[in-house]
Each structure stands twice: as structure tokens, then as C-alpha cells.
Amino acid sequence: MVSAIAAGQRKLLFNPTLVREVQSPRSSAHRTRAVVLRAHDGTRLAGWLMTPNTPGPHPAVVYFGGRSEEVSWVVRDAGNLFPGMAVLAMNYRGYGDSRGEPGEEHMVEDGCMLFDWLCGRRNVDKGRVAVIGRSLGSGVAVQVAKERPAHSVVLITPYDSILALAQRRFRGVPVSYLLRHRFESIKYASLLSAPTYVLRAASDDVVPHMHTDVLVSKLLRVHMDETIPESDHMNIPYLPATQQKIAHFLTTQFTLTQPLQPVPDDTPTAA
């Protein structure tokens, strides 16, 4: 078992989905643009940028998906989730049309690059950029928010660390000596200065609530810690209640900050 975990931990932790969840993704409330960017090492990353149909600068969101998640569904649901906001949803390395192989170090590095890229758009208010992470992506969002000036943070079914989850699952196995991709959000939680909204699934057999409890206890600015009724680990982001709550939280937080003055729109270019 030890040898299997050591050799196959990438496959145990990451489950890249190549096929789009939505074949022709478009947001009913945004202009939708397919975006291809290059990571610092040249790896091709693919996803979508959505911008409101009104003049900017707009508040904005960078979204980080879960272990098996291909993010085209975010485009479809962006009108409900992110009204009046610019949205960048990019697939991790090895997911969707992105190249390369997933790994914690690259995910965080790429996440910081995506945050910087979005802040550099002329129609984005760089002082009002939030990060959202679901499940595995909550660990990416926490580390990006530590490294970059995130305005707000939304964590959907977050955990204290992948290491802690693995130790719970593989009792008696020296996981701490084997696991390379640890996603130890618990180490960085106290360094986040942005208001943070935590959403839990009512029934979650992937991230038990005790692991979310540990993380929440270390966060400095928990705006709210809420459980979505009739939700589980898989369906929680798609539920109308979840989407309404996220939209309300972000809209409220962005309204509290004075927006920048309007500027002409711009068109992103592929890198």
C-alpha cells in the first residue's frame, strides 16, 4: 500500500477531466471570450474570460475548481453567480484544453499569474478582485489570497489540508513522508486579511465537517460559515441557493469599496 500511494499519489489526488461539461459555454449576462495564456514555464492554459456588457472597470473574480472539475459550467452559470463582475475561469494543467500535468506548486504559481493577468485588464478594478475555490481549489485559493491582495475570498467545501484528509483515509500509513501535494491551507489561514465566506455541504463524505472546522478556527476574518441545505460535495456549486448566496456576498463586499472611475473597454489577447 505504501508503495502504491507513493507511486500513484498524483492519480489519487488529481482526476483531470478533459471533456467539457458545457460544449459551447456562454454567459447570458456577460461577453464570453475563450482565453489561452502561457504559464511562466510556457505551459498552455485554456479557459474563459467573462466581462459585463456595461462599461468598466468592473469588480472581478478568479475561480479555482475541484479535483475532477472542468470549468466550462462556470461560464454557463456566471450570470447567476457573478452579476456585474468580470470572471476568469481557467482549467488547471491537464484539465480541459490546458496542457501539462497538475501539481500543487504549479497550481499556486499559475493561480498567482492568473490573478495578476486579470488585474492587468483595463476594464477590471484591480482593487476589487476576489478569489473563489471549490474543494481541492479551496487550497489553491487560500495560497493565492496569501500571495496576492485578494479583496474577498469564497471557499466551497474547504479543508484544513489534503495531508490531514489523507491521514484520515489511510490510517496507519506514513502519509506525511509520502505525500508531495499537501495543500496545507491550515498553515496559511491566519495570513489571510480578506473577508472570507465559507460554504459547506449538508452531506459531505469527501471533506468531513471536522476538517472544515479546523480551517475556520484559524481564519481571521470569517464573514460567514454556512451550510447549504440538501447539498452534497458534488452538487453544492450548482444549487440556486449556493449561487444566490455567493452572488450576494460578493456584490455586498464589492459595494463597500469605492470603485475606480470608468475607462474604455479592452480586448484580451492570447499569450
N, C-alpha and C positions, 0 to 999 in steps of 0.2 A: 504493500500500500504506500509506504514511504517513497519508494522508487517511482511509483506511478504518479503520485502527487507532484514530486519534484520535476518529473519529465513532462507532465501534461498540464501544469498549472495554468498555462495560457488558455488552453481549451476549456478548463474548468471555470475560469473566471470570465472569459470573453466569449461571446457567441455571435460573431458577426452575421448580420442579415444583409444579403446582397440585393434581394428583390425589393423594389419599392412597395411600401404599404399603400400608397396612393400613386397610381400610374402617371397621371397628369396633374400634379399638385398646383393649385391656385388658391389664393385667398380672396374671398368675396369683398373684403374691406381694405385690401392693400394692392399695390402694384407688386407683382411677383417676378423675381428675376433669378434664374439659375446662376450660381456663382461658382467659379473654380479658383482656388487660391493655392499658393505654394507654401508649405511649411518651411521653417528655417533650413532644413536639410534638403529641400527640394521636393518632398513628397507631395503628391497631388491630393488636395482635399476638395470635396464637392458638396454642395448644398444649395440653400436658397436664402436670398435677402428679400424681405418684405418691407415696403415703405408705405405709409399712409398716402392717400390721394390729395392731402392738403399740404400747403407749404410748410417747410421745416423751419428751424430744427426741431426734431421730434425726440422724446424720450425713447429709450431703446432697450432691447433685451437680447442676451446671448443665451441660447438654450443648449443644455447638455443632456443627452439621452441615457437610457438604461443599457443593461448588459446585452440585450438582444434587439435593441431598438434601432430601426431605420426611421429617420426623422421627417419623411415627407408628409406624414399625418399632421405635423405641426403647421405646415403651410395651409392645409385644408381648414384647420380649426383656429387659425390665427385671428380671425375676425372676432371670435368669442373670447379667446384667451388674452389677446393683446390689442384692444381697441385704441386707435390713435398712437400706436407705438411702432417704431421700426423693430424688425425681428431678424436675427441671424440664426439660422438652424443649419448646422453643418454636420455631416456624418463623420464619425471617428475614422481613423485609419483602418482600412479593411472592411468598412461598412458601406453599403450602398455603392456609389461610384467613386468613393475615396480609395486611394491606393495605400500600400504599406501594411504593417501589422500593428494591432493595438497594443498599448502598454502604458502603464501609469505615467512614466516620465514624459513620453511623447504627448499623451492626452493633456497633461497640465501645461506643457510648453506650447502646444497648439492652441489650447484654450486661451492662454495669455495673448498669443498672436492674434487670435480672432477678436478678442476684446479690443486690442489696440487698433486693429483694422476697422472695426465698427466705429470706434471713437474718431477715427480719421475721416469719416464721411462728412461732407459739408452740411448735409441735411439731418445730421444726428447731433443732439445735445450731449456732448461728451461728459458733462457734469451729471447727467441723469441716465446712466447705463446700468441696468440690473443684470444679475446672473441667475439662471434657474437650472437646477439639476434634479434629475429623477433617478432614484435608486442608485446604481453604480455612478451615474453622473452627478449625484449629490457630492461625492468625494472630489470630483473634478471642480465643481462649482465652489466648494469651500476653499480649495487651494488657489483657484483663480482670484476669488474675493480677497484672499490674504495678500496676493501679489499685486493686485490692481485696485483702483479706487471705485469699487462697485457701490452704486447708490443704494441698492436694495438686494436682498437675497431671498430666493424661494427654494426650499428643499422639500422634495416629494419623496416620501418613504426613505428618509436618510438613516444612516447607520453610524456607529461610533468608529468602526474600522472594519475593513474586509478581513484583516487578521483576526479580530475578535469573532467575526462570523465563522471563519474557517476553523478556529479553535473549538467553537461550539459544535460544529458539524463533525469534525474529525477528532473526537476526544481520544486522548492517549497517543496521538501522533505529534511529533515535534514540529508543528507547523511553523513556529516562529523562526526556525532555522532553514526552512524550505521556501517560504513564500517571498517572492520578489516584489509583487504588485500589492502593496499593503493598504493603500488608500486610508491612511490613518487620520481621518477627519478630527478625531478627538484631540490630536496634537495641535491643531490649528484653530479650533473653535474659539478659543479665548482671544485670538488675534483679530477676529472679525469685528469691525466697528459699524457695519451697516445693519439697519433693522432687518431681522430675519423672520420669515414666515415658514413654519413647519407644518406639513400636511401628512397625516398618517392614514393608512388604510385600516378600515374597521377589522378586516380579517387579513392578516399578513403572515404567511408561513415562510417568507423569504427573509424579511427583516423583522424579527420579533420586536415588539414594542420596548422590551428592556434595552435593546441596543440603541433605539432612538432616545430613550430616557437618559442614557449616559451622555449622549451628544448634547442634548438640550441643556443638561445641567452645566455644561461648560460654555455655552453661548452667552455672550454679554448682552445682546440686545434682541431678545426673543419678542417679536411683536405679538405673535400668537402661535400656539401649538394646538392644532385642531385635528380631529379625526372625522373623516368623511363617511357618513352613514352608507351602508350597503356597498362598500367598496372593498376591493382586494388589491393585491400587489400589482396585478396586471391591468385592471380596468380603471384604476383611480384617475389617470390623467384625462380619460375620455369622458368622464361623467360631467353633465351640465353643472352640478353643484361645485365640483372642483374648479372648473373653468371660470365660473362666476366669481368664486372666492379669490382666485389668483388675479383676475382682471380688476376686482375691487381693491385688493391690497396694493397692486402696482399703481393703479390710477390715483389712489389716495396718496401714496408716498411721493409720486412724481409731482402731484399738485402742491405739495408742501415746499418744493424747491422752485425758486424763481427761474423760469425758462429763459434761454437765450433769445435774442432778437431774431426775427425771420431772416432767412438767407435763401438765395436761389437753390433749387434742387440740383443734384448731381447724378451722374450715371456711373455705377461701379464698373470697373474693368477687370477682366480676368488676369490673374498673375501667373 
